[in-house]
Amino acid sequence: MFATLLKWLPVLPLGGANARFQPVYVEDVANAFVTSLDSRPAFGKIYELCGPKVYTLREIVEVVGRLTGHRRPVIGLGGGLSYLQAFTLEVLPGRLMSRDNYHSMKVDNVSSERFPFGIQPTSLAAVAPAWLGNQAPRARYRVYRDHAGRTNLP
């Protein structure tokens, strides 16, 4: 969603820009889930699964901009404007954001717990380029490189 917005907007007004998140890689969550099924001590336990690094929403958007080649100024909105943005986006098609999102971003979505079962959590920097790489301006050239047998080029 942010990749698309950054592609088309010259400036990104961002509600909740200082909200803190600790993104976790879905394969790490799946590995923890599968491992817990065979672990008797895991029965009845609750695990907070988070990635290795805490980011603000602004930092996540800036990472997306850098990886897609669409760096844009991000303007953090204050509380009132963030709520207004959430309300407006809630009623538009696609529902990019809601008032519930606005309220949930008031509470940090982070954990100080270590990832369980000896799993080393994967960083956002390690996996985001694969997700967003096809949205970079020169990504269309990859098809030609692959066809020419030059798949090891960036």
Secondary structure, 3 states (H helix, E strand, C coil): CHHHHHHHCCCEEEECCCCEECCCCHHHHHHHHHHHHCCHHHCCCCCCCCCCCCEEHHHHHHHHHHHHCCCCCEEEECHHHHHHHHHHHHHCCCCCCCHHHHHHCCCCECCCCCCCCCCCCCCHHHHHHHHHHHHCCCCCHHHHHHHCCCCCCC
